[in-house]
Amino acid sequence: MMAISNMAREKMQSCGHQEIGNIAWAFTTLAIRDLPLLDAVAAEATQRMSHFNVQGMANTAWALAKVSYPNMPFFHCVAANALATMSSWDPQAIANLSWANATIVFLHEPLMAAISERAVCVISEFTTQNLSNTIWAYATLRVEYDADCLNE
């Protein structure tokens, strides 16, 4: 795997946004916490975040959080781009990003407020896993909510 990691880092700048996310996801799925590779993924993704689609943002954030890699410039960049695109986020992306933020203990209040608003719009599309991951994230981050919203 070291040879693959080295080559991935060497070619990272020529990867498309989908490939960057796929590399992060694959190494994480294999439970490989390769810090030089994670550094390269986070740096390249941060530079090109405006080209990432919703799934790419959420999956890359999930991958970095899964291996306990809290690269804060990356997560702040994801938050800014997620806020700009939240109207197109689906339940899986919402759950993945919420889970990632909670896992690395990153409370970005404007983002969590936007996620809440979007989640209400697509709540009927949430799977039980989406629901449990999202509510776990809110509980873990101790996100405050307006009690009146429970009556809607």
MARBA-3410 file (N, C-alpha, C, O; in Angstrom, 1 decimal):
152
0.8,-1.2,0.0,0.0,0.0,0.0,0.9,1.3,0.0,0.4,2.3,-0.5 ~ 2.1,1.1,0.5,2.9,2.3,0.5,3.2,2.8,-0.9,3.3,4.0,-1.1 ~ 3.4,1.9,-1.8,3.7,2.3,-3.2,2.5,3.1,-3.8,2.6,4.1,-4.5 ~ 1.3,2.6,-3.5,0.1,3.2,-4.0,-0.1,4.6,-3.3,-0.4,5.6,-4.0 ~ 0.2,4.7,-2.0,0.1,5.9,-1.3,1.1,6.9,-1.9,0.7,8.1,-2.1
2.3,6.5,-2.1,3.3,7.4,-2.7,2.9,7.9,-4.0,3.0,9.1,-4.3 ~ 2.4,7.0,-4.9,2.0,7.4,-6.2,0.8,8.4,-6.1,0.7,9.3,-6.9 ~ -0.2,8.1,-5.2,-1.3,8.9,-5.1,-0.9,10.3,-4.7,-1.4,11.3,-5.2 ~ 0.0,10.4,-3.7,0.5,11.8,-3.3,1.2,12.5,-4.5,1.0,13.7,-4.7 ~ 2.0,11.7,-5.2,2.7,12.3,-6.4,1.8,12.9,-7.4,2.1,13.9,-8.0
0.7,12.2,-7.6,-0.3,12.6,-8.7,-1.5,13.3,-8.2,-2.4,13.6,-9.0 ~ -1.5,13.7,-6.9,-2.7,14.3,-6.3,-3.1,15.6,-7.0,-4.3,15.8,-7.2 ~ -2.2,16.4,-7.5,-2.5,17.6,-8.1,-3.2,17.4,-9.5,-3.9,18.3,-10.0 ~ -3.0,16.2,-10.1,-3.7,16.0,-11.4,-5.0,15.2,-11.2,-5.6,14.9,-12.2 ~ -5.3,14.9,-10.0,-6.6,14.1,-9.7,-7.7,15.1,-9.8,-7.6,16.3,-9.5
-8.8,14.6,-10.3,-10.1,15.3,-10.2,-10.7,15.3,-8.8,-10.2,14.5,-8.0 ~ -11.7,16.1,-8.6,-12.3,16.1,-7.2,-12.8,14.7,-6.8,-12.8,14.3,-5.7 ~ -13.4,14.0,-7.8,-13.9,12.7,-7.5,-12.8,11.7,-7.1,-13.0,10.9,-6.1 ~ -11.7,11.8,-7.8,-10.6,10.9,-7.4,-10.0,11.2,-6.0,-9.6,10.3,-5.3 ~ -9.9,12.5,-5.7,-9.4,12.9,-4.4,-10.3,12.2,-3.3,-9.8,11.6,-2.3
-11.6,12.4,-3.4,-12.5,11.8,-2.4,-12.4,10.3,-2.4,-12.5,9.7,-1.4 ~ -12.3,9.7,-3.6,-12.2,8.2,-3.7,-11.0,7.7,-3.0,-11.0,6.6,-2.3 ~ -9.9,8.4,-3.2,-8.6,8.0,-2.6,-8.8,8.0,-1.0,-8.4,7.1,-0.3 ~ -9.3,9.1,-0.5,-9.5,9.2,0.9,-10.4,8.1,1.4,-10.2,7.5,2.4 ~ -11.5,7.9,0.7,-12.5,6.9,1.1,-11.9,5.5,1.1,-12.1,4.7,2.1
-11.1,5.2,0.1,-10.6,3.8,0.0,-9.6,3.5,1.1,-9.6,2.5,1.7 ~ -8.7,4.5,1.3,-7.7,4.2,2.4,-8.3,4.1,3.7,-8.0,3.3,4.6 ~ -9.4,5.0,4.0,-10.1,4.9,5.2,-10.8,3.6,5.4,-10.8,3.0,6.4 ~ -11.5,3.2,4.3,-12.2,1.9,4.3,-11.3,0.7,4.7,-11.7,-0.2,5.3 ~ -10.1,0.8,4.2,-9.1,-0.2,4.5,-8.4,0.0,5.9,-7.5,-0.7,6.3
-8.9,1.0,6.6,-8.4,1.4,8.0,-6.9,1.7,7.9,-6.2,1.4,8.9 ~ -6.5,2.4,6.9,-5.1,2.9,6.8,-5.1,4.4,7.1,-5.7,5.2,6.4 ~ -4.4,4.7,8.2,-4.2,6.2,8.5,-2.9,6.6,8.1,-1.9,6.7,8.9 ~ -2.7,7.0,6.9,-1.5,7.4,6.2,-1.4,8.9,6.3,-2.0,9.6,5.4 ~ -0.7,9.5,7.3,-0.7,10.9,7.5,-0.2,11.7,6.3,-0.8,12.7,6.0
0.9,11.3,5.7,1.3,12.1,4.5,0.2,12.1,3.4,0.0,13.1,2.7 ~ -0.5,11.0,3.2,-1.5,11.0,2.2,-2.7,11.8,2.6,-3.3,12.6,1.8 ~ -3.1,11.7,3.9,-4.2,12.5,4.4,-3.9,14.0,4.3,-4.7,14.8,4.0 ~ -2.6,14.4,4.6,-2.2,15.8,4.4,-2.4,16.2,3.0,-2.9,17.3,2.7 ~ -2.0,15.4,2.0,-2.1,15.7,0.6,-3.6,15.8,0.2,-4.0,16.7,-0.5
-4.4,14.9,0.7,-5.8,14.9,0.3,-6.5,16.2,0.9,-7.2,16.9,0.2 ~ -6.2,16.5,2.2,-6.8,17.7,2.8,-6.4,19.0,2.1,-7.2,19.8,1.8 ~ -5.1,19.1,1.8,-4.6,20.3,1.1,-5.2,20.4,-0.3,-5.6,21.5,-0.6 ~ -5.2,19.4,-1.0,-5.7,19.5,-2.4,-7.2,19.7,-2.4,-7.7,20.5,-3.2 ~ -7.9,19.0,-1.5,-9.4,19.2,-1.5,-9.7,20.6,-1.0,-10.7,21.2,-1.6
-9.0,21.1,-0.1,-9.2,22.5,0.4,-9.0,23.5,-0.8,-9.8,24.4,-1.0 ~ -8.0,23.3,-1.6,-7.7,24.2,-2.7,-8.8,24.1,-3.7,-9.2,25.1,-4.4 ~ -9.4,22.9,-3.9,-10.4,22.7,-5.0,-11.8,22.5,-4.6,-12.6,22.0,-5.4 ~ -12.1,22.8,-3.3,-13.4,22.5,-2.8,-14.6,23.0,-3.6,-15.6,22.4,-3.7 ~ -14.4,24.2,-4.2,-15.5,24.8,-5.0,-15.9,23.9,-6.2,-16.9,24.1,-6.8
-15.0,22.9,-6.6,-15.3,22.0,-7.7,-15.9,20.7,-7.2,-16.4,19.9,-8.0 ~ -16.0,20.5,-5.9,-16.5,19.2,-5.3,-18.0,19.3,-5.4,-18.6,20.3,-5.2 ~ -18.6,18.2,-5.7,-20.1,18.1,-5.6,-20.4,17.7,-4.1,-19.6,17.5,-3.3 ~ -21.7,17.7,-3.8,-22.2,17.4,-2.5,-21.6,16.1,-2.0,-21.1,16.0,-0.8 ~ -21.8,15.0,-2.7,-21.3,13.7,-2.3,-19.8,13.7,-2.1,-19.3,13.1,-1.1
-19.0,14.4,-2.9,-17.6,14.5,-2.7,-17.2,15.2,-1.4,-16.3,14.8,-0.7 ~ -17.9,16.3,-1.1,-17.6,17.0,0.1,-17.9,16.1,1.3,-17.1,16.0,2.2 ~ -19.1,15.6,1.3,-19.5,14.7,2.5,-18.7,13.5,2.6,-18.3,13.2,3.7 ~ -18.4,12.8,1.5,-17.6,11.6,1.6,-16.1,11.9,2.0,-15.6,11.1,2.8 ~ -15.6,12.9,1.6,-14.2,13.3,1.9,-14.1,13.7,3.4,-13.2,13.3,4.1
-15.1,14.4,3.9,-15.2,14.8,5.3,-15.3,13.5,6.1,-14.7,13.4,7.2 ~ -16.2,12.6,5.7,-16.4,11.4,6.4,-15.1,10.6,6.5,-14.8,10.1,7.6 ~ -14.4,10.5,5.4,-13.2,9.7,5.3,-12.1,10.3,6.3,-11.5,9.5,7.0 ~ -12.0,11.6,6.3,-11.0,12.2,7.2,-11.4,12.0,8.7,-10.5,11.7,9.5 ~ -12.6,12.1,9.0,-13.1,12.0,10.3,-13.0,10.5,10.8,-12.7,10.2,11.9
-13.3,9.6,9.9,-13.2,8.2,10.2,-11.9,7.7,10.7,-11.8,6.8,11.6 ~ -10.8,8.4,10.3,-9.5,8.0,10.7,-8.9,9.1,11.7,-7.7,9.2,11.9 ~ -9.9,9.8,12.3,-9.5,10.8,13.3,-8.4,11.8,12.8,-7.4,12.0,13.4 ~ -8.7,12.4,11.7,-7.8,13.4,11.1,-8.5,14.7,11.0,-9.1,15.1,10.0 ~ -8.5,15.5,12.1,-9.2,16.8,12.1,-8.5,17.9,11.5,-8.0,18.8,12.2
-8.3,17.9,10.2,-7.7,19.0,9.5,-8.6,20.2,9.4,-9.5,20.3,8.6 ~ -8.5,21.2,10.3,-9.4,22.2,10.5,-9.6,23.1,9.3,-10.7,23.6,9.0 ~ -8.5,23.5,8.6,-8.7,24.3,7.3,-9.6,23.5,6.4,-10.4,24.2,5.7 ~ -9.4,22.2,6.2,-10.3,21.4,5.4,-11.8,21.5,5.8,-12.6,21.8,5.0 ~ -12.0,21.3,7.1,-13.4,21.2,7.6,-14.0,22.6,7.6,-15.2,22.7,7.4
-13.3,23.7,7.8,-13.8,25.0,7.6,-14.2,25.3,6.2,-15.2,25.9,5.9 ~ -13.4,24.8,5.3,-13.6,25.0,3.8,-14.9,24.2,3.4,-15.7,24.7,2.7 ~ -15.0,23.0,3.9,-16.2,22.2,3.7,-17.5,22.9,4.2,-18.5,23.0,3.5 ~ -17.4,23.5,5.4,-18.5,24.2,6.0,-18.9,25.4,5.1,-20.1,25.5,4.9 ~ -17.9,26.1,4.7,-18.3,27.3,3.8,-18.9,26.9,2.5,-19.9,27.5,2.1
-18.4,25.8,1.9,-19.0,25.4,0.6,-20.3,24.7,0.8,-21.2,24.8,0.0 ~ -20.5,24.0,2.0,-21.7,23.3,2.3,-22.8,24.4,2.5,-24.0,24.2,2.0 ~ -22.5,25.4,3.2,-23.5,26.5,3.4,-24.0,27.1,2.0,-25.1,27.4,1.9 ~ -23.0,27.2,1.1,-23.4,27.7,-0.2,-24.2,26.8,-1.1,-24.9,27.2,-2.0 ~ -24.2,25.5,-0.8,-24.8,24.5,-1.6,-25.9,23.7,-0.9,-26.4,22.7,-1.4
-26.2,24.1,0.4,-27.1,23.2,1.2,-28.4,22.9,0.6,-29.0,21.9,0.9 ~ -28.9,23.8,-0.3,-30.2,23.5,-0.9,-30.2,22.2,-1.7,-31.3,21.7,-2.1 ~ -29.1,21.7,-2.1,-29.0,20.5,-2.9,-28.5,19.3,-2.1,-28.3,18.2,-2.7 ~ -28.4,19.4,-0.8,-27.9,18.3,0.0,-29.0,17.3,0.2,-30.1,17.6,0.5 ~ -28.6,16.0,0.1,-29.6,14.9,0.3,-29.4,14.3,1.7,-28.4,14.6,2.3
-30.3,13.5,2.2,-30.1,12.9,3.5,-28.8,12.2,3.8,-28.3,12.3,4.9 ~ -28.3,11.4,2.8,-27.0,10.7,3.1,-25.9,11.7,3.3,-25.1,11.5,4.2 ~ -25.8,12.7,2.5,-24.8,13.7,2.6,-24.9,14.5,3.9,-23.9,14.7,4.6 ~ -26.1,14.8,4.3,-26.4,15.5,5.5,-25.9,14.6,6.7,-25.2,15.1,7.6 ~ -26.3,13.4,6.7,-25.9,12.5,7.8,-24.4,12.3,7.8,-23.8,12.3,8.9
-23.7,12.1,6.6,-22.3,11.9,6.6,-21.5,13.1,7.1,-20.6,13.0,7.9 ~ -21.9,14.3,6.7,-21.2,15.5,7.1,-21.5,15.8,8.6,-20.6,16.2,9.4 ~ -22.7,15.6,9.1,-23.0,15.8,10.5,-22.2,14.8,11.3,-21.6,15.2,12.3 ~ -22.2,13.5,10.9,-21.4,12.5,11.6,-19.9,12.9,11.6,-19.2,12.8,12.7 ~ -19.4,13.3,10.5,-18.0,13.7,10.4,-17.6,14.9,11.4,-16.6,14.8,12.1
-18.5,15.9,11.4,-18.2,17.0,12.2,-18.3,16.6,13.7,-17.4,17.1,14.5 ~ -19.2,15.8,14.1,-19.3,15.4,15.5,-18.1,14.5,15.8,-17.6,14.6,17.0 ~ -17.7,13.6,14.9,-16.6,12.7,15.2,-15.3,13.5,15.5,-14.5,13.1,16.4 ~ -15.1,14.6,14.8,-13.9,15.4,15.1,-14.1,16.5,16.0,-13.3,17.3,16.3 ~ -15.4,16.6,16.5,-15.8,17.6,17.5,-15.6,19.0,16.9,-15.0,19.9,17.4
-16.2,19.2,15.7,-16.2,20.5,15.0,-17.6,21.0,15.0,-18.5,20.6,14.2 ~ -17.9,22.0,15.9,-19.2,22.6,15.9,-19.2,23.9,15.2,-18.6,24.9,15.6 ~ -19.8,23.9,14.0,-19.9,25.1,13.2,-21.4,25.5,13.2,-22.2,24.9,12.4 ~ -21.7,26.4,14.1,-23.1,26.7,14.3,-23.9,27.1,13.1,-25.0,26.6,12.9 ~ -23.4,28.0,12.2,-24.2,28.3,11.0,-24.4,27.1,10.1,-25.5,27.0,9.5
-23.4,26.2,10.0,-23.6,25.0,9.2,-24.7,24.1,9.8,-25.5,23.6,9.1 ~ -24.6,23.9,11.1,-25.6,23.0,11.8,-27.0,23.6,11.7,-28.0,22.9,11.5 ~ -27.1,24.9,11.7,-28.4,25.6,11.5,-28.9,25.3,10.1,-30.1,25.0,9.9 ~ -28.0,25.4,9.1,-28.4,25.2,7.7,-28.8,23.7,7.5,-29.7,23.4,6.8 ~ -28.0,22.8,8.1,-28.3,21.4,8.0,-29.7,21.1,8.6,-30.5,20.4,8.0
-30.0,21.8,9.7,-31.3,21.6,10.3,-32.5,22.0,9.4,-33.4,21.3,9.2 ~ -32.3,23.2,8.8,-33.3,23.7,7.9,-33.5,22.8,6.7,-34.6,22.5,6.2 ~ -32.3,22.3,6.1,-32.4,21.4,5.0,-33.0,20.0,5.4,-33.8,19.5,4.6 ~ -32.6,19.5,6.5,-33.1,18.2,7.0,-34.6,18.3,7.1,-35.3,17.3,6.7 ~ -35.2,19.4,7.6,-36.7,19.4,7.7,-37.3,19.3,6.3,-38.4,18.7,6.2
-36.7,19.9,5.3,-37.2,19.8,3.9,-37.2,18.4,3.3,-38.1,18.1,2.5 ~ -36.2,17.6,3.7,-36.1,16.3,3.1,-36.2,15.1,4.1,-35.8,14.0,3.9 ~ -36.8,15.5,5.3,-36.9,14.5,6.4,-37.6,13.2,6.0,-37.3,12.1,6.5 ~ -38.6,13.3,5.1,-39.3,12.0,4.7,-38.4,11.1,3.9,-38.7,9.9,3.7 ~ -37.3,11.6,3.4,-36.4,10.8,2.6,-35.3,10.2,3.4,-34.5,9.3,2.9
-35.2,10.5,4.7,-34.1,10.0,5.6,-34.4,8.5,5.8,-35.5,8.1,6.1 ~ -33.3,7.7,5.8,-33.4,6.3,6.2,-33.2,6.3,7.8,-32.9,7.4,8.3 ~ -33.5,5.2,8.4,-33.3,5.2,9.8,-31.8,5.4,10.2,-31.5,6.0,11.2 ~ -30.9,5.0,9.3,-29.5,5.2,9.5,-29.1,6.7,9.4,-28.4,7.2,10.2 ~ -29.7,7.4,8.4,-29.5,8.8,8.3,-30.0,9.5,9.5,-29.3,10.4,10.0
-31.2,9.1,10.0,-31.7,9.8,11.2,-30.9,9.6,12.4,-30.6,10.5,13.1 ~ -30.5,8.3,12.6,-29.7,8.0,13.8,-28.3,8.7,13.8,-27.9,9.2,14.8 ~ -27.7,8.7,12.6,-26.4,9.4,12.6,-26.5,10.9,12.8,-25.6,11.5,13.4 ~ -27.5,11.5,12.2,-27.7,12.9,12.3,-28.0,13.3,13.7,-27.5,14.3,14.2 ~ -28.9,12.6,14.3,-29.3,13.0,15.7,-28.2,12.7,16.7,-28.0,13.4,17.6
-27.4,11.6,16.4,-26.2,11.4,17.2,-25.2,12.5,17.1,-24.7,13.0,18.1 ~ -25.1,13.0,15.9,-24.2,14.2,15.7,-24.6,15.4,16.5,-23.8,16.1,17.2 ~ -25.9,15.7,16.4,-26.5,16.8,17.2,-26.3,16.7,18.7,-25.9,17.6,19.4 ~ -26.5,15.5,19.2,-26.4,15.2,20.6,-24.9,15.3,21.0,-24.6,15.9,22.0 ~ -24.0,14.7,20.2,-22.6,14.8,20.5,-22.0,16.2,20.5,-21.2,16.5,21.4
-22.5,17.0,19.6,-22.0,18.4,19.5,-22.8,19.3,20.4,-22.5,20.5,20.6 ~ -23.8,18.8,21.0,-24.7,19.5,21.9,-25.3,20.8,21.2,-25.2,21.9,21.7 ~ -25.8,20.5,20.0,-26.4,21.6,19.2,-27.7,22.0,19.9,-28.5,21.2,20.2 ~ -27.8,23.3,20.1,-29.0,23.8,20.8,-30.0,24.0,19.7,-29.7,24.2,18.5 ~ -31.3,23.8,20.1,-32.4,23.9,19.1,-33.5,24.7,19.7,-33.6,25.0,21.0
-34.4,25.2,18.9,-35.5,26.0,19.3,-36.6,25.0,19.6,-37.1,24.2,18.7 ~ -37.1,24.9,20.9,-38.1,24.0,21.3,-39.4,24.1,20.4,-40.1,23.1,20.3 ~ -39.7,25.3,19.9,-40.9,25.5,19.1,-40.8,24.6,17.8,-41.8,24.3,17.2 ~ -39.6,24.4,17.3,-39.5,23.6,16.1,-40.0,22.2,16.2,-40.3,21.5,15.2 ~ -40.0,21.7,17.5,-40.5,20.3,17.7,-42.0,20.2,17.5,-42.6,19.1,17.3
-42.7,21.4,17.5,-44.1,21.4,17.3,-44.6,21.5,15.8,-45.8,21.4,15.5 ~ -43.6,21.6,14.9,-43.9,21.7,13.5,-44.3,20.4,12.9,-44.6,20.4,11.7
END
